[in-house]
Amino acid sequence: MKYLESDIFDALNCALSSIETPDEKIIGRLEAYSCKDTGEDKQLRKELESKILEEIEELKSPEFSFSSSLVSPFGPLDQTASRRTFFYLIATLNAVFPDYDFSGMRHEVFNKLPSVSIVQNTVQNTLFKLVNSPSSNYLQQQIWNAIDETVDLTNCDIYSFNPDWKCDPYSDEPTIWAYHYFFVNHNLKRIVLFTYRSVSNITMNKNLYDDEDDEFYMEDINDDRYIRYDYDHLQAMFA
């Protein structure tokens, strides 16, 4: 997967990493990729293809008249297009979270969503439920405009990623909740991952205090990451 640089995404990521209340902090992230295989991607695709095709052959034996293992959010896994989409999502996760290996994941951790409005409602009721600012609507608008300009939302397949603790990249953090959405445009051969999570401020600050001396603690919590973002400055970022 080839990372696609975006100044707009960079600005949005800055804003999405600065939403904070006394109890929790939001950390959001938008990244775009083209579906262009790197050397590592080609090897991963080969391994996944081999694994899935081997499983399909086993299911053709007489004792299996039907198996839900062939059914996936991407379509029947005996079809090349379905396996390709599965690969794209795993390769994107590997690129976004390089410290983790998602190659062993099952397709059951993904769900296909019927419309972008479902995602927008979830974002409204989770991420922006914490925000009390007259400019928050503007930020939301910029998020969806930026995604639309990158992958054309009207022609996207949308998937959610719902990991268990074994494949959750945030399992080592005091995460309260997390959401991960893929917007896949097969015609443009592009993917956008929109991921955001809520982290307990109380636990984070306690860990900083417990692990380091007072001087380091004060320096860290005064970092810009711990300052609630001023949305009144947001329009200047996109001017």
C-alpha angles and dihedrals in degrees: 000000000000117000113232114214116224128179090199092053089048091054092046091049089054090054094042091054094054105059109116143163127182090265105035145020128213119221113189133178138188121191132170128205137181116228093244116135120235121200091268091047092055091053091047092049091051092050094048093046091051093048095048095043090050090053091049091053090052090052091055090068116110095255090065114067091164135355132193087214088084092055116083139161086257095054131265110343092221086073119085095222092056093050090047092056091048089052093048092056094048092046090050092052090049090052095046094044105033093172090066134063114217097174093107096056123122121230090244091082089069130072128191113228121213099220145007090239090071090057092045091052091049092049090048092051097044116025098030096037085081095051119092103182135116089227097055091094088057091053091051090050091051092050094054093041091052093049091046093050090051102045107006103244094215089066099040134110109219125211134179123213114219107179127190119224092273094064102024110122089202097050092110093055131078089255117172095187138340138195129197124188131182122202108197124190108186094187094054091036091227136130131196120197116202111188129167136164143183117236126193109252091197093058094042094052093044091052091050091050094045096046102044140032123271095262094056091043094055092045092051098048090049090057114118089251089070096049116095108246118251104229091192086077093052097092090056089058091059099036 
